[in-house]
Amino acid sequence: AQSVTQLDSHVSVSEGTPVLLRCNYSSSYSPSLFWYVQHPNKGLQLLLKYTSAATLVKGINGFEAEFKKSETSFHLTKPSAHMSDAAEYFCVVTITGTASKLTFGTGTRLQVTL
Amino acid sequence: EAGVTQFPSHSVIEKGQTVTLRCDPISGHDNLYWYRRVMGKEIKFLLHFVKESKQDESGMPNNRFLAERTGGTYSTLKVQPAELEDSGVYFCASSKIRTSEYYEQYFGPGTRLTVT
């Protein structure tokens, strides 16, 4: 069984300040972890992925995440927020090396203010 | 390369009516998935096709939902009869059979279904 917990439903940051979106996971198998982003009226876009290679993964638009097995965490960070980062972010887990279903967290809505 | 497309983008129907959602995956993608998000909840898996075969339908909520993928290309998801709790956004995703150690799923924009 797999599950994902996103610890914050809403996060608000000022433009230019760091972003931290928290995610904890649980998996009975070797997990692959992803962050997806959904901008208003758009589809889900893959931001970055961890698939048992390097534990620090870099994604698009300056985002990165670190897989910490001891803490079962996969937090998403960005050094400096931009207005265009305002969106909903989903932490997702699946079983490595398979075409299995994705299990989503409940989502974190990121607000970026001036 | 065209992405995953879904039709319609919005649908408003009355309780008891029938609705059919369509998904066109990326060309050459044999894996096709349906997910949905009801208001205030997480996105949940419904089912997974490999070509025209149902690989996993463990997420289908009840027998009012029928998914098909004739010919292994596009897929339809029919809800009959629709109930109020079926309202939500229905997403379709597709992926290749095997590329590397993972199978990236590409998502469509979703169909927003409102049952009144």
gemmi code that builds the backbone of each chain (N, CA, C; Angstrom):
import gemmi

chains = {
    "A": [
        ("ALA", (0.852, -1.193, 0.000), (0.000, 0.000, 0.000), (0.889, 1.245, 0.000)),
        ("GLN", (0.365, 2.299, -0.598), (1.121, 3.546, -0.664), (0.229, 4.694, -0.246)),
        ("SER", (0.826, 5.717, 0.318), (0.071, 6.915, 0.644), (1.013, 8.104, 0.685)),
        ("VAL", (0.429, 9.261, 0.554), (1.183, 10.507, 0.574), (0.438, 11.492, 1.445)),
        ("THR", (1.167, 12.213, 2.272), (0.573, 13.257, 3.103), (1.243, 14.582, 2.790)),
        ("GLN", (0.451, 15.519, 2.318), (0.968, 16.866, 2.131), (0.556, 17.667, 3.353)),
        ("LEU", (1.534, 18.191, 4.040), (1.323, 18.713, 5.376), (0.641, 20.073, 5.403)),
        ("ASP", (0.622, 20.777, 4.292), (0.013, 22.097, 4.244), (-0.954, 22.164, 3.074)),
        ("SER", (-2.179, 22.591, 3.323), (-3.132, 22.732, 2.227), (-2.926, 24.061, 1.490)),
        ("HIS", (-2.454, 25.068, 2.223), (-2.177, 26.381, 1.623), (-0.842, 26.890, 2.151)),
        ("VAL", (-0.062, 27.477, 1.243), (1.184, 28.133, 1.622), (1.217, 29.482, 0.918)),
        ("SER", (1.549, 30.512, 1.675), (1.650, 31.851, 1.096), (3.054, 32.384, 1.327)),
        ("VAL", (3.688, 32.861, 0.263), (5.034, 33.422, 0.370), (5.072, 34.731, -0.407)),
        ("SER", (6.045, 35.543, -0.081), (6.265, 36.774, -0.838), (7.190, 36.486, -2.018)),
        ("GLU", (6.986, 37.202, -3.081), (7.846, 37.031, -4.243), (9.297, 37.261, -3.844)),
        ("GLY", (10.169, 36.368, -4.313), (11.579, 36.497, -3.993), (12.023, 35.748, -2.745)),
        ("THR", (11.091, 35.224, -1.982), (11.435, 34.458, -0.772), (11.382, 32.957, -1.075)),
        ("PRO", (12.005, 32.145, -0.215), (12.037, 30.690, -0.493), (10.665, 30.033, -0.363)),
        ("VAL", (10.535, 28.921, -1.093), (9.326, 28.112, -1.049), (9.664, 26.747, -0.459)),
        ("LEU", (8.809, 26.277, 0.444), (8.934, 24.930, 0.996), (7.550, 24.312, 1.037)),
        ("LEU", (7.343, 23.250, 0.272), (6.098, 22.488, 0.302), (6.442, 21.091, 0.818)),
        ("ARG", (5.759, 20.690, 1.873), (6.155, 19.472, 2.578), (5.339, 18.254, 2.157)),
        ("CYS", (6.027, 17.143, 2.081), (5.387, 15.889, 1.678), (6.028, 14.733, 2.420)),
        ("ASN", (5.220, 13.882, 3.026), (5.670, 12.627, 3.602), (4.979, 11.479, 2.885)),
        ("TYR", (5.662, 10.374, 2.745), (5.104, 9.257, 2.007), (5.186, 7.981, 2.820)),
        ("SER", (4.402, 7.014, 2.381), (4.465, 5.669, 2.932), (4.330, 4.704, 1.772)),
        ("SER", (5.202, 3.697, 1.739), (5.143, 2.742, 0.640), (5.693, 1.392, 1.082)),
        ("SER", (4.993, 0.337, 0.690), (5.445, -1.017, 0.988), (6.488, -1.497, -0.005)),
        ("TYR", (6.655, -0.763, -1.074), (7.579, -1.134, -2.134), (8.586, -0.009, -2.343)),
        ("SER", (9.555, -0.265, -3.181), (10.507, 0.779, -3.526), (9.744, 1.882, -4.254)),
        ("PRO", (9.709, 3.083, -3.683), (8.851, 4.119, -4.261), (9.539, 4.959, -5.325)),
        ("SER", (8.745, 5.408, -6.264), (9.115, 6.537, -7.110), (8.222, 7.694, -6.678)),
        ("LEU", (8.813, 8.856, -6.565), (8.086, 10.012, -6.067), (8.141, 11.139, -7.087)),
        ("PHE", (7.063, 11.876, -7.163), (6.945, 12.959, -8.133), (6.301, 14.172, -7.477)),
        ("TRP", (6.572, 15.295, -8.068), (5.783, 16.491, -7.813), (5.178, 16.922, -9.145)),
        ("TYR", (3.857, 17.116, -9.117), (3.133, 17.666, -10.258), (2.598, 19.039, -9.875)),
        ("VAL", (2.436, 19.881, -10.879), (1.874, 21.208, -10.651), (0.685, 21.402, -11.582)),
        ("GLN", (-0.320, 22.085, -11.061), (-1.476, 22.418, -11.890), (-1.753, 23.907, -11.784)),
        ("HIS", (-1.555, 24.609, -12.882), (-1.921, 26.003, -12.938), (-3.405, 26.107, -13.281)),
        ("PRO", (-4.024, 27.222, -12.937), (-5.463, 27.380, -13.187), (-5.832, 27.059, -14.633)),
        ("ASN", (-6.860, 26.217, -14.767), (-7.402, 25.849, -16.082), (-6.394, 25.129, -16.970)),
        ("LYS", (-5.401, 24.528, -16.361), (-4.410, 23.756, -17.113), (-4.382, 22.321, -16.613)),
        ("GLY", (-3.723, 21.461, -17.387), (-3.556, 20.080, -16.962), (-2.427, 19.942, -15.957)),
        ("LEU", (-2.242, 18.747, -15.469), (-1.165, 18.462, -14.522), (0.158, 18.356, -15.279)),
        ("GLN", (1.171, 19.020, -14.754), (2.484, 19.014, -15.393), (3.506, 18.442, -14.426)),
        ("LEU", (4.352, 17.544, -14.923), (5.390, 16.970, -14.082), (6.467, 18.010, -13.802)),
        ("LEU", (6.727, 18.208, -12.514), (7.723, 19.183, -12.089), (9.098, 18.516, -11.917)),
        ("LEU", (9.092, 17.377, -11.225), (10.320, 16.616, -11.028), (9.983, 15.217, -10.556)),
        ("LYS", (11.018, 14.338, -10.574), (10.788, 12.942, -10.217), (12.003, 12.361, -9.493)),
        ("TYR", (11.719, 11.447, -8.576), (12.750, 10.641, -7.936), (12.445, 9.184, -8.252)),
        ("THR", (13.468, 8.482, -8.804), (13.235, 7.085, -9.172), (14.412, 6.215, -8.770)),
        ("SER", (14.919, 6.385, -7.570), (15.971, 5.574, -6.955), (17.370, 5.911, -7.434)),
        ("ALA", (17.540, 7.012, -8.094), (18.884, 7.455, -8.473), (19.345, 8.503, -7.436)),
        ("ALA", (19.785, 9.650, -7.867), (20.242, 10.689, -6.947), (19.111, 11.129, -6.029)),
        ("THR", (19.418, 11.332, -4.765), (18.366, 11.687, -3.808), (17.952, 13.153, -3.909)),
        ("LEU", (18.822, 13.993, -4.431), (18.456, 15.391, -4.658), (18.128, 15.533, -6.142)),
        ("VAL", (16.904, 15.851, -6.410), (16.484, 15.935, -7.807), (16.095, 17.352, -8.171)),
        ("LYS", (16.464, 17.741, -9.347), (16.157, 19.082, -9.830), (15.082, 18.982, -10.898)),
        ("GLY", (14.174, 19.950, -10.850), (13.100, 19.954, -11.818), (13.080, 21.217, -12.635)),
        ("ILE", (11.939, 21.464, -13.210), (11.806, 22.649, -14.041), (11.565, 23.889, -13.182)),
        ("ASN", (11.838, 25.032, -13.767), (11.553, 26.325, -13.132), (12.239, 26.526, -11.789)),
        ("GLY", (13.388, 25.913, -11.602), (14.179, 26.141, -10.396), (13.760, 25.349, -9.168)),
        ("PHE", (12.806, 24.471, -9.308), (12.377, 23.645, -8.173), (13.302, 22.450, -7.981)),
        ("GLU", (13.426, 22.020, -6.747), (14.137, 20.789, -6.448), (13.511, 20.117, -5.235)),
        ("ALA", (13.825, 18.833, -5.075), (13.295, 18.072, -3.949), (14.342, 17.064, -3.512)),
        ("GLU", (14.324, 16.745, -2.237), (15.270, 15.781, -1.704), (14.543, 14.591, -1.102)),
        ("PHE", (14.912, 13.407, -1.564), (14.346, 12.173, -1.039), (15.107, 11.801, 0.227)),
        ("LYS", (14.405, 11.715, 1.350), (15.025, 11.328, 2.613), (14.306, 10.088, 3.122)),
        ("LYS", (14.961, 8.954, 2.908), (14.322, 7.685, 3.270), (14.115, 7.586, 4.779)),
        ("SER", (15.093, 8.054, 5.566), (15.000, 7.933, 7.024), (13.829, 8.745, 7.573)),
        ("GLU", (13.475, 9.804, 6.882), (12.364, 10.659, 7.325), (11.097, 10.423, 6.497)),
        ("THR", (11.173, 9.546, 5.539), (10.075, 9.291, 4.579), (9.502, 10.603, 4.069)),
        ("SER", (10.391, 11.486, 3.654), (9.955, 12.789, 3.179), (10.456, 13.070, 1.770)),
        ("PHE", (9.768, 13.975, 1.111), (10.140, 14.381, -0.250), (9.647, 15.821, -0.419)),
        ("HIS", (10.253, 16.724, 0.321), (9.821, 18.124, 0.328), (10.284, 18.858, -0.930)),
        ("LEU", (9.451, 19.754, -1.385), (9.731, 20.548, -2.593), (10.207, 21.931, -2.181)),
        ("THR", (11.282, 22.402, -2.797), (11.808, 23.717, -2.445), (12.161, 24.515, -3.689)),
        ("LYS", (12.219, 25.823, -3.477), (12.685, 26.736, -4.521), (13.286, 27.932, -3.795)),
        ("PRO", (14.453, 28.372, -4.191), (15.131, 29.442, -3.445), (14.393, 30.775, -3.476)),
        ("SER", (13.752, 31.063, -4.595), (13.141, 32.376, -4.742), (11.838, 32.252, -5.536)),
        ("ALA", (10.752, 32.572, -4.880), (9.439, 32.422, -5.521), (9.186, 33.516, -6.551)),
        ("HIS", (8.472, 33.112, -7.588), (8.049, 34.052, -8.626), (6.529, 34.022, -8.702)),
        ("MET", (5.971, 35.128, -9.130), (4.506, 35.213, -9.217), (3.921, 34.068, -10.038)),
        ("SER", (4.649, 33.662, -11.064), (4.155, 32.593, -11.942), (4.152, 31.214, -11.265)),
        ("ASP", (4.720, 31.122, -10.070), (4.706, 29.840, -9.349), (3.384, 29.583, -8.640)),
        ("ALA", (2.530, 30.577, -8.589), (1.237, 30.399, -7.923), (0.442, 29.321, -8.648)),
        ("ALA", (0.119, 28.259, -7.946), (-0.536, 27.090, -8.552), (-0.827, 26.099, -7.439)),
        ("GLU", (-1.348, 24.943, -7.829), (-1.538, 23.862, -6.865), (-0.506, 22.776, -7.161)),
        ("TYR", (0.107, 22.276, -6.108), (1.195, 21.308, -6.235), (0.793, 19.996, -5.577)),
        ("PHE", (1.100, 18.906, -6.278), (0.721, 17.579, -5.801), (1.959, 16.711, -5.647)),
        ("CYS", (2.085, 16.097, -4.487), (3.102, 15.096, -4.252), (2.489, 13.735, -4.583)),
        ("VAL", (3.247, 12.908, -5.293), (2.683, 11.681, -5.853), (3.658, 10.533, -5.654)),
        ("VAL", (3.145, 9.346, -5.368), (3.996, 8.163, -5.201), (3.487, 7.032, -6.083)),
        ("THR", (4.412, 6.230, -6.570), (4.052, 5.017, -7.265), (5.149, 3.986, -7.016)),
        ("ILE", (4.980, 2.797, -7.557), (5.958, 1.730, -7.374), (7.022, 1.845, -8.469)),
        ("THR", (8.272, 1.851, -8.080), (9.366, 2.001, -9.043), (9.368, 0.874, -10.067)),
        ("GLY", (9.591, 1.258, -11.313), (9.787, 0.268, -12.366), (8.533, -0.412, -12.846)),
        ("THR", (7.400, 0.175, -12.545), (6.142, -0.408, -13.009), (5.291, 0.691, -13.628)),
        ("ALA", (4.248, 0.274, -14.303), (3.295, 1.232, -14.866), (2.092, 1.366, -13.954)),
        ("SER", (2.328, 1.167, -12.659), (1.223, 1.198, -11.700), (0.594, 2.577, -11.572)),
        ("LYS", (-0.567, 2.591, -10.966), (-1.291, 3.834, -10.740), (-0.476, 4.780, -9.868)),
        ("LEU", (-0.784, 6.063, -10.004), (-0.209, 7.089, -9.149), (-1.133, 7.311, -7.955)),
        ("THR", (-0.512, 7.524, -6.796), (-1.259, 7.867, -5.591), (-0.912, 9.306, -5.233)),
        ("PHE", (-1.940, 10.158, -5.192), (-1.742, 11.587, -5.005), (-1.948, 12.015, -3.562)),
        ("GLY", (-1.233, 13.079, -3.181), (-1.562, 13.795, -1.963), (-2.737, 14.720, -2.227)),
        ("THR", (-3.184, 15.395, -1.200), (-4.369, 16.241, -1.308), (-4.092, 17.587, -1.953)),
        ("GLY", (-2.814, 17.891, -2.191), (-2.472, 19.127, -2.879), (-2.155, 20.261, -1.924)),
        ("THR", (-1.243, 21.123, -2.345), (-0.908, 22.350, -1.617), (-1.062, 23.518, -2.578)),
        ("ARG", (-1.893, 24.445, -2.186), (-2.080, 25.625, -3.028), (-1.066, 26.680, -2.625)),
        ("LEU", (-0.226, 27.075, -3.548), (0.806, 28.073, -3.288), (0.338, 29.441, -3.781)),
        ("GLN", (0.345, 30.381, -2.858), (0.030, 31.762, -3.183), (1.320, 32.573, -3.106)),
        ("VAL", (1.559, 33.418, -4.095), (2.744, 34.265, -4.113), (2.286, 35.721, -4.146)),
        ("THR", (2.716, 36.473, -3.155), (2.288, 37.872, -3.043), (3.453, 38.815, -3.336)),
        ("LEU", (3.100, 40.018, -3.697), (4.127, 41.027, -4.014), (4.779, 41.556, -2.742)),
    ],
    "B": [
        ("GLU", (4.465, 17.167, -31.088), (3.656, 16.019, -30.644), (2.466, 16.517, -29.837)),
        ("ALA", (1.282, 16.094, -30.216), (0.090, 16.516, -29.490), (0.065, 15.835, -28.137)),
        ("GLY", (-0.481, 16.565, -27.157), (-0.594, 15.997, -25.818), (-1.858, 15.192, -25.666)),
        ("VAL", (-2.155, 14.823, -24.452), (-3.392, 14.107, -24.140), (-4.548, 15.103, -24.242)),
        ("THR", (-5.565, 14.716, -24.957), (-6.722, 15.595, -25.096), (-7.952, 14.934, -24.490)),
        ("GLN", (-8.835, 15.769, -23.968), (-10.061, 15.272, -23.352), (-11.238, 16.105, -23.835)),
        ("PHE", (-12.344, 15.420, -23.998), (-13.556, 16.081, -24.462), (-14.765, 15.531, -23.724)),
        ("PRO", (-15.715, 16.362, -23.289), (-15.660, 17.825, -23.362), (-14.796, 18.395, -22.239)),
        ("SER", (-14.590, 19.691, -22.244), (-13.854, 20.309, -21.146), (-14.772, 20.504, -19.940)),
        ("HIS", (-16.029, 20.761, -20.212), (-17.029, 20.909, -19.164), (-18.293, 20.175, -19.576)),
        ("SER", (-18.990, 19.633, -18.597), (-20.278, 19.006, -18.852), (-21.166, 19.217, -17.640)),
        ("VAL", (-22.370, 19.719, -17.899), (-23.348, 19.893, -16.826), (-24.557, 19.043, -17.196)),
        ("ILE", (-24.891, 18.107, -16.325), (-26.021, 17.217, -16.591), (-26.870, 17.110, -15.343)),
        ("GLU", (-28.090, 16.597, -15.532), (-28.973, 16.395, -14.389), (-28.782, 14.993, -13.843)),
        ("LYS", (-29.065, 14.865, -12.588), (-29.036, 13.557, -11.940), (-29.903, 12.577, -12.719)),
        ("GLY", (-29.351, 11.398, -12.957), (-30.086, 10.375, -13.681), (-29.758, 10.310, -15.165)),
        ("GLN", (-29.135, 11.361, -15.666), (-28.744, 11.357, -17.078), (-27.438, 10.589, -17.272)),
        ("THR", (-27.105, 10.431, -18.542), (-25.886, 9.718, -18.914), (-24.886, 10.699, -19.509)),
        ("VAL", (-23.622, 10.491, -19.183), (-22.572, 11.330, -19.763), (-21.431, 10.429, -20.211)),
        ("THR", (-20.821, 10.781, -21.326), (-19.668, 10.041, -21.824), (-18.500, 10.990, -22.004)),
        ("LEU", (-17.424, 10.666, -21.340), (-16.199, 11.450, -21.432), (-15.239, 10.726, -22.372)),
        ("ARG", (-14.471, 11.527, -23.111), (-13.552, 10.918, -24.063), (-12.129, 11.380, -23.774)),
        ("CYS", (-11.190, 10.459, -23.985), (-9.769, 10.767, -23.819), (-9.011, 10.243, -25.024)),
        ("ASP", (-8.202, 11.101, -25.612), (-7.283, 10.694, -26.680), (-5.864, 10.771, -26.144)),
        ("PRO", (-5.202, 9.634, -25.990), (-3.849, 9.649, -25.428), (-2.834, 10.132, -26.461)),
        ("ILE", (-1.617, 10.306, -26.012), (-0.535, 10.632, -26.931), (-0.324, 9.432, -27.850)),
        ("SER", (-0.120, 9.709, -29.117), (0.063, 8.644, -30.091), (1.215, 7.724, -29.690)),
        ("GLY", (0.941, 6.422, -29.715), (1.976, 5.449, -29.362), (2.018, 5.081, -27.891)),
        ("HIS", (1.222, 5.727, -27.074), (1.173, 5.403, -25.653), (0.164, 4.286, -25.430)),
        ("ASP", (0.655, 3.152, -24.967), (-0.224, 2.010, -24.755), (-0.902, 2.016, -23.380)),
        ("ASN", (-0.289, 2.696, -22.430), (-0.912, 2.807, -21.105), (-1.849, 4.013, -21.092)),
        ("LEU", (-3.050, 3.804, -20.593), (-4.006, 4.890, -20.454), (-4.672, 4.770, -19.102)),
        ("TYR", (-4.759, 5.875, -18.413), (-5.288, 5.900, -17.041), (-6.418, 6.912, -16.956)),
        ("TRP", (-7.352, 6.625, -16.063), (-8.384, 7.590, -15.678), (-8.237, 7.862, -14.178)),
        ("TYR", (-8.333, 9.140, -13.845), (-8.331, 9.586, -12.459), (-9.483, 10.584, -12.311)),
        ("ARG", (-9.875, 10.828, -11.062), (-10.833, 11.899, -10.851), (-10.567, 12.582, -9.525)),
        ("ARG", (-11.007, 13.829, -9.487), (-10.913, 14.601, -8.260), (-12.289, 15.166, -7.950)),
        ("VAL", (-12.849, 14.702, -6.855), (-14.103, 15.291, -6.398), (-13.764, 16.454, -5.489)),
        ("MET", (-14.734, 17.347, -5.309), (-14.495, 18.606, -4.596), (-13.849, 18.372, -3.231)),
        ("GLY", (-12.724, 19.054, -3.022), (-12.101, 19.010, -1.702), (-11.325, 17.749, -1.388)),
        ("LYS", (-11.253, 16.852, -2.349), (-10.561, 15.583, -2.101), (-9.315, 15.469, -2.973)),
        ("GLU", (-8.559, 14.409, -2.746), (-7.375, 14.207, -3.569), (-7.750, 13.571, -4.899)),
        ("ILE", (-6.830, 13.652, -5.843), (-7.002, 12.994, -7.137), (-6.873, 11.491, -6.903)),
        ("LYS", (-7.870, 10.755, -7.387), (-7.866, 9.303, -7.145), (-7.897, 8.521, -8.448)),
        ("PHE", (-7.194, 7.443, -8.432), (-7.118, 6.537, -9.577), (-8.445, 5.832, -9.789)),
        ("LEU", (-8.840, 5.694, -11.047), (-10.031, 4.933, -11.392), (-9.662, 3.618, -12.064)),
        ("LEU", (-8.961, 3.703, -13.210), (-8.543, 2.463, -13.859), (-7.411, 2.698, -14.840)),
        ("HIS", (-6.843, 1.575, -15.291), (-5.659, 1.562, -16.129), (-5.866, 0.570, -17.261)),
        ("PHE", (-5.693, 1.062, -18.485), (-5.706, 0.203, -19.664), (-4.278, -0.017, -20.146)),
        ("VAL", (-3.990, -1.229, -20.601), (-2.818, -1.468, -21.433), (-3.373, -1.881, -22.788)),
        ("LYS", (-3.139, -1.043, -23.750), (-3.804, -1.181, -25.053), (-5.308, -1.254, -24.802)),
        ("GLU", (-5.976, -2.296, -25.266), (-7.432, -2.320, -25.069), (-7.859, -3.097, -23.829)),
        ("SER", (-6.894, -3.636, -23.086), (-7.225, -4.471, -21.932), (-7.191, -3.672, -20.633)),
        ("LYS", (-8.133, -3.975, -19.759), (-8.148, -3.353, -18.438), (-7.114, -4.043, -17.557)),
        ("GLN", (-6.100, -3.322, -17.185), (-5.035, -3.871, -16.346), (-5.395, -3.795, -14.861)),
        ("ASP", (-6.048, -2.701, -14.492), (-6.377, -2.463, -13.093), (-7.602, -1.573, -13.064)),
        ("GLU", (-8.691, -2.072, -12.537), (-9.900, -1.245, -12.411), (-10.337, -1.158, -10.961)),
        ("SER", (-9.377, -1.272, -10.073), (-9.673, -1.286, -8.651), (-10.246, 0.018, -8.125)),
        ("GLY", (-10.062, 1.112, -8.852), (-10.547, 2.400, -8.379), (-11.937, 2.783, -8.872)),
        ("MET", (-12.512, 1.962, -9.709), (-13.845, 2.292, -10.229), (-14.836, 2.237, -9.066)),
        ("PRO", (-15.614, 3.306, -8.872), (-16.437, 3.399, -7.663), (-17.632, 2.452, -7.631)),
        ("ASN", (-18.230, 2.182, -8.766), (-19.400, 1.292, -8.785), (-19.745, 0.963, -10.241)),
        ("ASN", (-20.777, 0.175, -10.416), (-21.089, -0.287, -11.778), (-21.832, 0.740, -12.621)),
        ("ARG", (-21.964, 1.943, -12.116), (-22.510, 3.008, -12.952), (-21.442, 3.570, -13.881)),
        ("PHE", (-20.219, 3.213, -13.639), (-19.099, 3.694, -14.444), (-18.636, 2.579, -15.384)),
        ("LEU", (-18.530, 2.915, -16.664), (-18.073, 1.945, -17.654), (-17.001, 2.595, -18.522)),
        ("ALA", (-15.833, 1.990, -18.543), (-14.736, 2.500, -19.369), (-14.444, 1.521, -20.479)),
        ("GLU", (-14.144, 2.083, -21.636), (-13.803, 1.261, -22.797), (-12.623, 1.874, -23.522)),
        ("ARG", (-11.915, 1.010, -24.217), (-10.816, 1.472, -25.051), (-10.716, 0.543, -26.258)),
        ("THR", (-11.678, 0.645, -27.096), (-11.751, -0.201, -28.281), (-10.609, 0.119, -29.234)),
        ("GLY", (-9.911, -0.911, -29.666), (-8.825, -0.700, -30.616), (-7.558, -0.168, -29.993)),
        ("GLY", (-7.581, 0.030, -28.705), (-6.374, 0.467, -28.017), (-5.949, 1.889, -28.295)),
        ("THR", (-6.875, 2.704, -28.810), (-6.516, 4.103, -29.048), (-7.208, 4.988, -28.021)),
        ("TYR", (-8.268, 5.679, -28.428), (-8.938, 6.555, -27.479), (-9.765, 5.743, -26.488)),
        ("SER", (-10.144, 6.395, -25.418), (-10.945, 5.730, -24.387), (-12.162, 6.585, -24.065)),
        ("THR", (-13.207, 5.922, -23.644), (-14.394, 6.622, -23.156), (-14.714, 6.152, -21.752)),
        ("LEU", (-15.275, 7.058, -20.988), (-15.733, 6.752, -19.636), (-17.189, 7.215, -19.559)),
        ("LYS", (-18.081, 6.252, -19.392), (-19.502, 6.554, -19.357), (-20.002, 6.448, -17.928)),
        ("VAL", (-20.804, 7.416, -17.548), (-21.439, 7.392, -16.240), (-22.951, 7.321, -16.476)),
        ("GLN", (-23.572, 6.224, -15.974), (-24.983, 5.999, -16.258), (-25.628, 5.166, -15.154)),
        ("PRO", (-26.598, 5.712, -14.446), (-27.019, 7.110, -14.431), (-26.132, 7.940, -13.505)),
        ("ALA", (-25.983, 9.207, -13.836), (-25.134, 10.063, -13.014), (-25.813, 10.421, -11.698)),
        ("GLU", (-25.004, 10.504, -10.643), (-25.455, 10.918, -9.331), (-24.718, 12.189, -8.923)),
        ("LEU", (-25.251, 12.863, -7.926), (-24.653, 14.136, -7.496), (-23.188, 13.971, -7.100)),
        ("GLU", (-22.885, 12.841, -6.449), (-21.521, 12.643, -5.946), (-20.511, 12.340, -7.049)),
        ("ASP", (-20.981, 12.237, -8.288), (-20.067, 12.004, -9.405), (-19.436, 13.306, -9.896)),
        ("SER", (-19.926, 14.421, -9.402), (-19.364, 15.717, -9.807), (-17.893, 15.794, -9.436)),
        ("GLY", (-17.115, 16.367, -10.338), (-15.690, 16.507, -10.085), (-14.948, 16.706, -11.393)),
        ("VAL", (-13.646, 16.618, -11.330), (-12.814, 16.729, -12.533), (-12.238, 15.363, -12.840)),
        ("TYR", (-12.435, 14.935, -14.058), (-11.957, 13.632, -14.514), (-10.730, 13.844, -15.395)),
        ("PHE", (-9.634, 13.257, -14.976), (-8.378, 13.382, -15.708), (-8.053, 12.073, -16.417)),
        ("CYS", (-7.447, 12.227, -17.561), (-6.913, 11.099, -18.296), (-5.403, 11.284, -18.408)),
        ("ALA", (-4.667, 10.195, -18.374), (-3.219, 10.246, -18.531), (-2.772, 9.083, -19.399)),
        ("SER", (-1.627, 9.244, -20.033), (-1.094, 8.140, -20.826), (0.412, 8.045, -20.640)),
        ("SER", (0.943, 6.857, -20.905), (2.395, 6.657, -20.840), (2.794, 5.558, -21.820)),
        ("LYS", (4.079, 5.517, -22.117), (4.583, 4.484, -23.015), (4.645, 3.156, -22.279)),
        ("ILE", (4.784, 2.087, -23.061), (4.855, 0.760, -22.455), (6.106, 0.627, -21.605)),
        ("ARG", (7.211, 0.963, -22.125), (8.437, 0.858, -21.332), (9.486, 1.787, -21.912)),
        ("THR", (9.933, 2.702, -21.100), (10.963, 3.610, -21.583), (12.223, 3.463, -20.750)),
        ("SER", (12.083, 3.536, -19.474), (13.257, 3.415, -18.608), (12.766, 2.791, -17.305)),
        ("GLU", (13.300, 3.218, -16.222), (12.904, 2.612, -14.966), (11.564, 3.157, -14.465)),
        ("TYR", (11.019, 4.127, -15.121), (9.722, 4.623, -14.708), (8.906, 4.944, -15.938)),
        ("TYR", (7.670, 5.161, -15.721), (6.730, 5.392, -16.813), (6.071, 6.733, -16.554)),
        ("GLU", (6.584, 7.790, -17.151), (6.017, 9.112, -16.903), (4.620, 9.186, -17.480)),
        ("GLN", (3.699, 9.607, -16.654), (2.328, 9.763, -17.091), (2.097, 11.215, -17.489)),
        ("TYR", (1.560, 11.391, -18.696), (1.241, 12.715, -19.224), (-0.261, 12.917, -19.090)),
        ("PHE", (-0.629, 14.028, -18.493), (-2.029, 14.256, -18.178), (-2.702, 15.195, -19.168)),
        ("GLY", (-3.977, 14.937, -19.369), (-4.813, 15.863, -20.105), (-5.321, 16.964, -19.195)),
        ("PRO", (-6.036, 17.940, -19.769), (-6.511, 19.086, -18.979), (-7.695, 18.762, -18.080)),
        ("GLY", (-8.311, 17.609, -18.293), (-9.432, 17.231, -17.443), (-10.787, 17.621, -18.023)),
        ("THR", (-11.792, 16.900, -17.597), (-13.195, 17.233, -17.892), (-13.876, 17.541, -16.576)),
        ("ARG", (-14.437, 18.734, -16.485), (-15.168, 19.100, -15.266), (-16.614, 18.682, -15.433)),
        ("LEU", (-17.055, 17.747, -14.606), (-18.424, 17.236, -14.650), (-19.205, 17.784, -13.475)),
        ("THR", (-20.332, 18.375, -13.776), (-21.235, 18.868, -12.744), (-22.571, 18.179, -12.905)),
        ("VAL", (-22.995, 17.501, -11.847), (-24.293, 16.827, -11.845), (-25.222, 17.605, -10.927)),
        ("THR", (-26.350, 18.053, -11.477), (-27.277, 18.889, -10.690), (-28.571, 18.155, -10.370)),
    ],
}
model = gemmi.Model(1)
for chain_id, residues in chains.items():
    chain = gemmi.Chain(chain_id)
    for i, (resn, *xyz) in enumerate(residues, 1):
        res = gemmi.Residue()
        res.name, res.seqid = resn, gemmi.SeqId(i, " ")
        for name, pos in zip(("N", "CA", "C"), xyz):
            atom = gemmi.Atom()
            atom.name, atom.element = name, gemmi.Element(name[0])
            atom.pos, atom.b_iso = gemmi.Position(*pos), 0.0
            res.add_atom(atom)
        chain.add_residue(res)
    model.add_chain(chain)
structure = gemmi.Structure()
structure.add_model(model)
structure.setup_entities()
